[in-house]
Amino acid sequence: MTTTRIFLIAHAPLAHALRECALHVFADCADDVVALDVHPAASPEESLAAARILMGLQDDRPTLVLTDVFGATPCNVAQRLVDGHTSRLVCGANLPMLLRAVSYRSEPLEALVARAVVGGTQGVMQVAISAPQNQIRRSHHDQENYHHQQ
């Protein structure tokens, strides 16, 4: 079974930090998650060369590239990297997005993109500030329905 590679390209040290978090949760994902930290002193050309080396170290399987900020250097590098490859680029990377992508990395690339985007957006929410005893608790049934909607 082919799995999709996940390539994190972000401002240093975010890419490697996100990868370490993914490995903390999914110890078996080390071969599927690659990270490139873009350092402030590095030129876009240097970062692109490093990204191409990392991309070239893997086989020719589909790749989901996640970057932190649209329009910033990591995103611009990623846009140039994915051109001509079986890959997709998603900006706004966060940990819920990455964990969702890792969870479903055996799905086809297009389905994985949709899962990652939903995971990233559902992971962003305002949390009420109150004592734990005042929090509304979901019933087990509500949690099952929520899981199936993902």
N, C-alpha and C positions, 0 to 999 in steps of 0.2 A: 504494500500500500504506500503510495506516494504522499508525503506530507508537504505542505507549503512552508517554505522558509519565511521567517519573519526577520526583517532587517531594520533595526532602529538606527536612525541618523538624527542626532540632536545636539544642541549646545552642550559642551562639556560641563559637568560629568553626567548629564541626564541619561544618555543612551545606555551607558554601562550600569548606572544605578537601576534603571528600569529592568535591564536584563537580569541583574542580581535578584531583584524582587521576584521576577518570573521564575527563576531557578529555585528560589526559596519555596514557592508554592508548587511548582512542577519540576521536580529534580530531573525528570527524564527529557526536558526540552533543550538541553545544552546544545545539541547538534542542530536544532531548528531555529534558534534565536541568535542572531549576529548583531553586534553593536559597534557603532562608530561615533565617538565623541568628536565633535567639530570644535577645535580650539580657537580662541580669538586671534591668535597670531598666525594661524594657518591661512593661506590663500584659498579661495574656492577651487583653484586648479589642484592644489595639494590635497585638499579634502576629497575631490572627485577621484584623483588617482588612488588614494587609500581606499575609497569605496569600491572602485573597480577591482582592486586586488582582493578585497574581502568577498565581493560578488563572484570573482573568478575562482576562488578557493572552493566554492560549492559546485555541485552538479548543475545541470540546466533545468532544475525544477522550478515551478512557479514561486514567485516571491511577493510577499506583501511588505511594502516599505512604509514604515511609520516615521513621521517627523514631528517636531514639536510645534513650530510656528510657520504658518503660511507666509511666504515672501521673504523669509530670513534665509541666511546662507545654507543651513542644513536642508531646507526645502528646495532651494535652487539647485543644490548638488544632487539631491534625490531625483528631481525632475530630469536632469541630464542623464542620470544613471539608468532610470527605468526605460528610457527611450530605446525601442528595439528589442526589449526583453519581455518575456511572459511575466509581467509584474503589474502591480497596481500601487498607487501612492495615496496614502491617507495622512492628512495633517491634523494636528491637535492631539497628539499622542498623550495618553495618560495611563495609569496603571490598570484601571478597569478595562480599557480598550485592549491593552496588551494581554491581560489574563484571558479575556474572551477569545482573542485571536489564538492564543496558545491552546486553549481548550478545544477549539474547533479546527485546528490546523490540518486535519485530514479531509476536510470538506473542499470542494472545488473553490478556486480562487475568488470567483465572483460572490459566492455565498459567504466566504470568509470575510470579504470586504464589508458586506452588509452586517454580519455579526459583530465585527470590530467596531463599526460606527455606532451601532445600537448599544454595545457595551460601554463605549466611551461616553455617549450622551446620557445613558441611564445611570452612569456612575457619578454624574454631577447633580447634586441636589442640595437644597438648603435643609439643615437639620435644626429642629426646634431646640432651644436652649432651655431645659427645665430638668427637674429632678427625675431620675429614672422611673420612679413610681407613677409619675404623671404621663409617661409615654404611652401612646396607644399601641397595643400589641396586636399583631396580625394572628389570626387563627392559622392552624396548620393548613386548612383548606385554601385560605387566601395565598399562602406561600406557594402551594402547588400550582394555582392558576397563574401566578406571576411568573414562575419558572417556565411554563409552557408558552407564554407570550413572548419570550425572549427569542 
